[in-house]
Amino acid sequence: MMGAAGQEAGVDLVLTVRGADGAAAVYRFAGPQVQVGRDPGCQVVLPDPAVSGQHALFQAHGGGWRVLDVGSTHGTRLNGAVLTPGEARPVGEGDALALGPYVVEVWFDAAGGLTTDSRDTERLARLLARSAATVAAGGWGLLVERGHATDELAPLAPDRPVWIGHDPACELVVPEAEAHHVVIRRGPHGVTFEAPGGAVRWRGRPATRGNLAVDDRLQIGSAVVVVQGPLDAPRPPPPTPPQGWTPLEKLALGVGLAALAAAGWLALR
């Protein structure tokens, strides 16, 4: 029977934890909060040096659940995005949390019938397998952030290209794309993309090729694919802020305007 804390959450929180070796464990909680970390006192213990003693906290909130990084050393990613320490973020079913070498998948159950053996096994197995493969690839992967295939994930291993398109043979199937629209490669000199199926939007402009950084986004029609990677990987350069006129530019402009005015005055004489 669900207690007061469970009633506040509305649904039980089910966490499927998978390590880099592929081993998985399932935890179930009714609330009000669930501590995840390396300390033995945590409800979910992840014994790895890359995980802080108290790393992340799930909280029952407003009929659902949210999560926050409580100040970990190596950071936490929610669906590929780095969490700001101390800032709570709501979580939905199928969300993936990366803590060190572990991937924590979020699931909900209101009726008390969700068990390790009775789930929507096909989708869960696919998500867990791809999450484990992404961890095995050093945290590198491609996540569909927006579109018909939202939350689909493909690992980005070295020298194993990932094709994005609507063809079922593609590693990342995106209905909005051409059959084989974009290919992304991770090699010794970084991550690159080519778009033989037509230009995509990248960093605010159309492009058919380029060098990608972690958190870079490719817009393919109405779909958006984001590059995931380890916390210490390079990020996209910040946009260049607009610069004011330098003294030399102001002088040149003044001389030019004066010459133009003089030419106009002479023409009228």
Wavefront OBJ file of the C-alpha trace (Angstrom):
o trace
v 0.000 0.000 0.000
v 1.378 3.399 -0.961
v 2.172 5.704 1.965
v 1.912 9.472 2.205
v 5.255 9.968 0.471
v 4.183 7.693 -2.357
v 0.916 9.594 -2.686
v 2.854 12.820 -3.024
v 4.941 11.298 -5.811
v 1.853 9.901 -7.539
v 3.909 7.077 -8.994
v 6.668 4.828 -7.718
v 10.136 5.598 -9.007
v 11.820 2.623 -10.691
v 15.527 2.966 -11.477
v 17.371 0.560 -13.741
v 21.110 0.922 -13.166
v 23.568 -0.474 -15.686
v 27.336 -0.438 -15.342
v 29.970 -0.356 -18.068
v 30.224 -4.159 -17.868
v 26.556 -4.491 -18.855
v 25.404 -5.754 -15.450
v 22.040 -4.280 -14.419
v 20.120 -3.813 -11.168
v 16.555 -2.576 -10.611
v 15.450 -0.410 -7.656
v 11.957 0.742 -6.707
v 11.028 3.640 -4.392
v 7.810 5.314 -3.251
v 9.498 8.513 -2.017
v 10.031 11.064 -0.658
v 13.652 11.095 -1.890
v 16.340 8.746 -3.154
v 20.050 9.423 -2.654
v 22.468 8.053 -5.277
v 26.215 7.934 -4.659
v 29.258 5.979 -3.525
v 28.533 6.168 0.224
v 27.122 2.929 1.699
v 24.301 4.955 3.283
v 22.806 5.905 -0.111
v 19.694 4.100 -1.289
v 21.441 3.403 -4.608
v 25.140 2.686 -4.084
v 27.471 3.040 -7.099
v 30.950 1.897 -6.024
v 33.229 3.702 -8.452
v 35.813 6.487 -7.872
v 34.150 8.616 -10.570
v 30.970 8.705 -8.451
v 30.911 11.101 -5.480
v 29.910 9.992 -1.994
v 26.556 11.736 -2.381
v 26.266 12.360 -6.089
v 22.622 12.871 -7.121
v 19.253 13.136 -5.396
v 15.807 12.165 -6.685
v 12.892 13.970 -5.022
v 9.137 13.344 -5.143
v 7.656 16.630 -6.298
v 4.265 17.814 -7.547
v 2.915 14.389 -8.386
v 6.120 13.384 -10.192
v 9.866 13.237 -9.627
v 12.844 15.506 -10.141
v 16.606 15.084 -9.824
v 19.545 17.296 -8.913
v 23.304 17.017 -8.743
v 24.212 17.694 -5.103
v 27.712 18.966 -5.920
v 29.495 15.949 -7.393
v 33.121 16.142 -8.437
v 32.746 14.790 -11.954
v 29.253 16.030 -12.767
v 25.979 14.443 -13.854
v 24.287 14.314 -17.262
v 20.554 14.093 -17.854
v 19.846 12.949 -21.421
v 23.268 14.245 -22.394
v 22.911 17.696 -20.796
v 25.125 18.595 -17.833
v 23.119 19.350 -14.691
v 23.882 22.559 -12.814
v 24.784 21.531 -9.234
v 21.911 22.201 -6.841
v 19.383 22.919 -9.608
v 16.476 20.432 -9.627
v 15.266 19.181 -12.999
v 12.041 17.196 -13.599
v 12.500 13.685 -14.983
v 10.241 11.721 -17.303
v 9.881 8.065 -18.135
v 12.809 6.771 -20.165
v 15.166 9.604 -19.131
v 18.803 8.579 -18.747
v 21.145 9.853 -16.038
v 24.914 9.376 -16.490
v 27.024 9.223 -13.307
v 30.608 8.115 -13.849
v 30.528 4.785 -15.732
v 26.870 4.135 -14.801
v 23.655 4.848 -16.695
v 20.508 5.199 -14.562
v 17.248 4.827 -16.496
v 14.074 6.368 -15.015
v 10.725 4.535 -15.094
v 7.419 5.041 -13.268
v 4.701 2.713 -11.994
v 1.430 3.756 -10.350
v -0.282 0.361 -10.008
v 2.432 -1.607 -8.274
v 2.641 -4.109 -11.110
v 6.008 -3.161 -12.595
v 8.610 -5.849 -11.956
v 11.938 -6.857 -13.406
v 10.174 -9.443 -15.569
v 7.129 -7.459 -16.759
v 7.921 -4.221 -18.609
v 7.584 -2.891 -22.112
v 10.558 -5.158 -22.706
v 11.344 -4.287 -26.319
v 11.782 -0.521 -25.803
v 13.471 -0.887 -22.431
v 15.909 -3.514 -23.699
v 16.791 -1.357 -26.701
v 17.330 1.779 -24.594
v 19.417 -0.052 -22.015
v 21.537 -1.758 -24.652
v 22.236 1.547 -26.391
v 22.917 3.327 -23.096
v 25.385 0.586 -22.130
v 27.011 0.829 -25.565
v 27.325 4.602 -25.173
v 29.042 4.125 -21.813
v 31.329 1.518 -23.382
v 32.155 4.063 -26.122
v 33.557 6.408 -23.466
v 30.320 8.361 -23.085
v 30.165 9.297 -26.782
v 26.777 9.034 -28.455
v 24.098 10.750 -30.519
v 20.749 11.584 -28.933
v 17.601 12.714 -30.754
v 16.621 15.749 -28.688
v 13.551 16.746 -30.704
v 11.436 15.103 -33.388
v 9.437 11.953 -34.006
v 12.306 9.823 -32.673
v 12.898 11.858 -29.479
v 15.115 10.056 -26.916
v 16.453 7.583 -29.474
v 20.135 7.027 -28.801
v 23.060 5.643 -30.798
v 26.592 5.048 -29.438
v 29.430 6.801 -31.268
v 32.376 4.422 -31.137
v 35.772 5.186 -32.734
v 35.910 4.463 -36.462
v 32.310 3.173 -36.545
v 30.255 5.683 -38.559
v 26.677 6.409 -37.521
v 24.220 7.031 -40.349
v 21.167 9.180 -39.614
v 18.152 8.860 -41.901
v 14.715 7.380 -42.347
v 16.060 4.132 -43.794
v 15.594 1.330 -41.204
v 19.183 0.254 -41.873
v 20.502 3.520 -40.384
v 22.025 3.367 -36.917
v 19.814 6.305 -35.872
v 16.426 6.235 -37.599
v 14.941 9.730 -37.922
v 11.691 9.882 -39.940
v 12.151 13.568 -40.823
v 15.463 12.912 -42.613
v 16.295 11.624 -46.084
v 16.985 7.893 -46.423
v 20.698 8.336 -45.623
v 20.905 12.001 -44.715
v 23.917 12.453 -42.423
v 26.910 10.325 -41.481
v 28.884 11.108 -38.297
v 32.334 9.705 -37.650
v 34.489 9.744 -34.543
v 38.147 9.392 -35.456
v 41.587 10.215 -34.050
v 41.164 13.884 -34.956
v 37.687 14.375 -33.509
v 34.058 14.025 -34.571
v 33.025 15.022 -38.098
v 29.792 15.006 -40.070
v 28.871 14.930 -43.750
v 25.362 15.429 -45.102
v 25.078 13.808 -48.543
v 21.281 13.919 -48.187
v 21.209 17.720 -48.105
v 22.260 20.590 -45.890
v 21.426 20.570 -42.187
v 21.463 23.481 -39.744
v 24.580 23.599 -37.583
v 25.478 26.457 -35.239
v 22.774 28.595 -36.808
v 23.667 28.115 -40.474
v 23.179 25.561 -43.263
v 26.076 23.126 -43.627
v 26.928 19.874 -45.375
v 30.066 19.029 -43.375
v 31.984 20.134 -40.307
v 33.867 19.247 -37.119
v 31.566 18.615 -34.159
v 32.051 19.225 -30.436
v 30.142 17.818 -27.468
v 26.692 19.463 -27.131
v 26.727 20.466 -30.811
v 23.303 20.126 -32.426
v 22.358 19.201 -35.969
v 18.865 20.176 -37.096
v 17.528 17.810 -39.757
v 14.126 19.085 -40.767
v 12.168 19.349 -37.532
v 14.440 16.865 -35.739
v 17.440 17.843 -33.617
v 20.327 15.466 -32.879
v 22.788 16.370 -30.114
v 26.339 15.048 -29.679
v 27.016 13.479 -26.279
v 30.474 13.006 -24.817
v 32.536 12.910 -21.613
v 32.550 15.932 -19.330
v 36.143 16.859 -20.241
v 35.532 16.820 -24.021
v 35.732 20.094 -25.991
v 32.527 22.144 -26.243
v 31.385 24.377 -29.129
v 33.020 27.806 -29.140
v 30.844 30.556 -27.657
v 29.368 33.011 -30.171
v 31.581 36.004 -30.829
v 30.064 39.066 -29.135
v 29.552 42.119 -31.349
v 32.454 44.517 -31.166
v 32.270 48.311 -31.122
v 34.154 50.605 -33.496
v 37.893 50.867 -32.847
v 39.510 54.375 -32.872
v 41.173 53.605 -36.218
v 37.875 52.465 -37.738
v 36.164 55.623 -36.455
v 38.895 57.784 -38.031
v 38.632 55.954 -41.358
v 34.866 56.311 -41.320
v 35.122 60.041 -40.541
v 37.608 60.607 -43.365
v 35.407 58.648 -45.769
v 32.299 60.607 -44.845
v 34.180 63.902 -45.134
v 35.467 62.978 -48.596
v 31.974 61.959 -49.668
v 30.531 65.243 -48.417
v 33.236 67.233 -50.206
v 32.615 65.389 -53.456
v 28.888 66.124 -53.163
v 29.519 69.819 -52.464
v 31.818 70.138 -55.502
v 29.261 68.406 -57.675
v 26.631 70.980 -56.743
v 28.829 73.987 -57.575
l 1 2 3 4 5 6 7 8 9 10 11 12 13 14 15 16 17 18 19 20 21 22 23 24 25 26 27 28 29 30 31 32 33 34 35 36 37 38 39 40 41 42 43 44 45 46 47 48 49 50 51 52 53 54 55 56 57 58 59 60 61 62 63 64 65 66 67 68 69 70 71 72 73 74 75 76 77 78 79 80 81 82 83 84 85 86 87 88 89 90 91 92 93 94 95 96 97 98 99 100 101 102 103 104 105 106 107 108 109 110 111 112 113 114 115 116 117 118 119 120 121 122 123 124 125 126 127 128 129 130 131 132 133 134 135 136 137 138 139 140 141 142 143 144 145 146 147 148 149 150 151 152 153 154 155 156 157 158 159 160 161 162 163 164 165 166 167 168 169 170 171 172 173 174 175 176 177 178 179 180 181 182 183 184 185 186 187 188 189 190 191 192 193 194 195 196 197 198 199 200 201 202 203 204 205 206 207 208 209 210 211 212 213 214 215 216 217 218 219 220 221 222 223 224 225 226 227 228 229 230 231 232 233 234 235 236 237 238 239 240 241 242 243 244 245 246 247 248 249 250 251 252 253 254 255 256 257 258 259 260 261 262 263 264 265 266 267 268 269
